[in-house]
Amino acid sequence: MNARKRVVLLTRPGSARDRTEAAIAEAGADVAAVLDPGVASEADVRNAAPDAVLVILDPATEQALSKFDGVLADPALEIMFEEADVAAKREGWEAARWARHLGAKLYGHDDVLPRAKGSPLVADPNQRISSEDSRFRAEMEALQRQVAAMPELQHGRPAAPPVKSGAVVVAAGVGGPDAVRQLLGGLPAGFPRPVLLRQRIEGGQYDKLVRQMQRATQLHVALAQPGDPLQAGTVHVMPDGIDVQEAPTGLVFASVDGQPGFAALVPGDSAMLLLSGADPALVDRALALALAGGLALGQSADNCFDPAASNALVARGGAALGLAALPLKLLERWPA
């Protein structure tokens, strides 16, 4: 690491604040300022010259967040949210893991699992603990907390004509939300295809995932519901039990049993991107799209928490790219 990152904490006094300050220090960063959101202003945040802003959410803080919209939408800042009740109770292994997670977010590496007590130091910071089950459970719990803590956003958008062309499927799971945010942040508001986000998440909190992703992209983000048409320039977050089917007016969402297969998409005008934690069962469908003239791309293993699907795609002749290159590839195919 080079220069230590500066973090502004937006939080009210209490044990959640104290524990989070300790986690920031453990992550190798500096607390640039601790500001009470009920008293502080956006200017106070900017005057602290932060690299990142970490918001500890409780009901009073959520009510005060609107005056910080300019800061929270600033692409130059890393924005993180945490729930006060969760932060106040975090200790031991979970506290150490949270500090590692902060370090990974702030410094751009993927070393998020703390060293077990009594185990030797790991020389390679990218080395991961071999227990896939433990890693999966811990990451999904962290993802659920992060999504549950996101504040409400306003909804509503004029209806657009149903799509009769293809779409871009973005599949992700463990470790995927950060990758999805970066991908969506690289697509302009006029992107001429719908984006179908299949982000696996336990707990069914997809409406909150919508609000989380809306902060990351210029595209409109909506929760897919049976009967809704696919719309260009929209990110459709697909909950469990939803797939795409063809209707007389175009492509619409429909209820299904099991996982979506995306068989109704126009293959030569569609893309499937397999990001961290994507279901490997989608590899066959991705390759079928590629054979018909569509795009099938994985996330490269660098800084990818779970590259199983991407690795399987590459092993069968597909390609994997870094996150920065994926939106450029889509815009090369479908200029905005």
C-alpha angles and dihedrals in degrees: 000000000000123000115009113252119244116227127193114207117212102196145118120248117279145088092301089061093046094050093046092051088054091049091052091053090047088052090059097253135117127240102234093185141344109218130184104226091213091061107023127081136214088259090058090056094048093045088061089062095223130186090203140017120213116195119201104205126218127144094271092048093049090054091053097045097090092076089059095054092114092056095041091053094047107119090204091066130070106232120201133176132202133178114243095222091052095045092049093056099042114115143140116009093000092052091051091048092051090053089052090048090053090049091050092050094046099043102031102243131120101228097122103140116090122228114263116246111273095011121127121261114267112236094198109062090203094058111115132208108260097228103102093182094055092046092048094050094046094047094047091050090051091047092051091052092048094049094043090054097056115115124238120273127200116262133208137094135172113266117258127205115273116266119254095175133063134295142214115249116203112192121189143150134159109027090005107113095074091047091048092050091052092047095048091045088062095057120087125228091255096057102148100219134061116253115220111203115200101182110169110225132162121231098041095255095146094136089063091046086058090058092046093053094044088067090057102051145046089221120095111257121209138168111248114239129184110275095020114130121235110251130201115241091028132109106217111201105211116212124199117296097029129116137159124262136176119254130181090262097043139280119344137172119258138184116259139171113247128357125343117260099190090217093146094063117109096252099208092051100043140080136205120203117193108203131177111318096009117157108265088215087076093064093087091052092047092053091048089056090050093050089053093052101271129118126268115181136163132202111258116249092247107107090350111137096203114014097168096118093040092049090050090051092051092046089059096049102278128126135245126202138184117265094253091056098049099075090044089055091051092049090048088058097038111024114205 
